[in-house]
Every structure is written in C-alpha cells, then in structure tokens.
C-alpha cells in the first residue's frame, strides 16, 4: 500500500514500488525521463524529483525540501533536508548525504559514505550507528503508512 498526499504532484513516466510514502507538496515530474522509486522509500514534503531519469533504490529517505535531478540513489540511503543531487550524480548504497549538501553533476559517492558540504565531499565512512539511523528513518516513515 502506498500513501501519497493529496497535494503531491506525480506526472509523466513515474514508477513507484510498494509501501511508498510521498508527503505534501512533493513533485515527481517524469516528463524528461523516467522516475523510479524503490519499495519502502519515502519522499518528504516539498521535494522535487525531475530530469533525464531519476532512480531511487529501496528503503531510501529523501528529506524535506531535497532536490534530485537526473541522478541515481542506491538502496538504504538517507538524503538530508534541503540537499541537492544533480545530473549524472550517483549515490552508492548505505550512504548519508548531509542536510544542505550539494552533490554536483557527475559526482560518484562510494557506498557506505557520509558526504556533506558544497560541493559535497566524503567526510568519512559510515559506522553501525549511522546505518541504524538510516534503517530507523525508513522504518519510521513505513510505520506512518500504516496509520
């Protein structure tokens, strides 16, 4: 069961997995390329997904106001509030992109990394506490789907 807020805009070529949460005023525009969102992922308020193809893996949290434009996001990723991930960027699995970070075009963030800043740079590898945070965030939003 997916839970999509009535004010969310989903148009064009958009494919949603199972147990997806899309919050108020999120925009998924698949008019320039396909947008694919994996299962158990959540797109929070005021996010924008657009560009020549956006791929989001399973169990991903996209924080409030983030912008994803023509990029690939692996499984088990947390994209912080207000972060921007630009065209051709690739975020590996088990990553955290810090709030307000800007991942510039074509940047590749290796799996298991914490990336922060403008432009985003890898600060360090994730530890088990970081991975727990990713799992907790995805699970918290999944519980909200059940009401």
VENQUI-V512658 format. One record per pair of residues at least 6 apart in sequence whose C-alpha atoms are under 6 Angstrom apart, sorted by the first residue. I is the first residue (numbers start at 1). GAP is how many residues later the second one is. Records with the same first field share a line. If there is no record, write none. Layout:
BEGIN
I = GAP, GAP
END
This chain:
BEGIN
1 = 18
2 = 17, 18
3 = 18, 142
4 = 17, 18
5 = 18, 19
7 = 17, 18
8 = 16, 17, 18, 19
9 = 18
10 = 18
11 = 18, 19
12 = 18, 19
13 = 17, 21
14 = 16, 20, 21, 22
15 = 21
16 = 21
17 = 20, 21, 22
18 = 21
19 = 20, 21
20 = 20, 21, 22
21 = 21
22 = 20, 21
23 = 21, 22
24 = 21
25 = 20, 21
26 = 19, 20, 21, 22
27 = 21
28 = 21
29 = 21
32 = 19, 20
33 = 19, 20
34 = 19
35 = 18, 19, 20
36 = 19
37 = 19
38 = 18, 19, 20
39 = 19
40 = 18, 19
41 = 17, 18, 19, 20
42 = 19
43 = 19
44 = 19, 20
45 = 19
46 = 19
47 = 18, 19, 20
48 = 19
49 = 19, 20
50 = 19
51 = 18, 19
52 = 18
53 = 17
54 = 16, 17, 18
55 = 17, 18
56 = 17
57 = 16, 17, 18
58 = 17
59 = 17, 79
60 = 16, 17, 18
61 = 17, 77
62 = 17
63 = 16, 17, 18
64 = 17
65 = 16, 17
66 = 15, 16, 17, 18
67 = 17
68 = 16, 17
69 = 17, 18
70 = 17, 18
71 = 16, 17, 18, 19
72 = 18
73 = 18
74 = 17, 18, 19
75 = 18
76 = 17, 18
77 = 17, 18, 19
78 = 18, 56
79 = 17, 18
80 = 17, 18, 19
81 = 18
82 = 17, 18
83 = 16, 17, 18, 19
84 = 18
85 = 18
86 = 18, 19
87 = 18
88 = 17, 18
89 = 16, 17, 18, 19
90 = 18
91 = 18
92 = 17, 18, 19
93 = 18
94 = 17, 18
95 = 17, 18, 19
96 = 18
97 = 18
98 = 18
101 = 15, 16, 17, 19
102 = 16, 17, 18
103 = 16, 17
112 = 13, 14
113 = 12, 13
114 = 8, 9, 10, 11
115 = 6, 7, 8
END
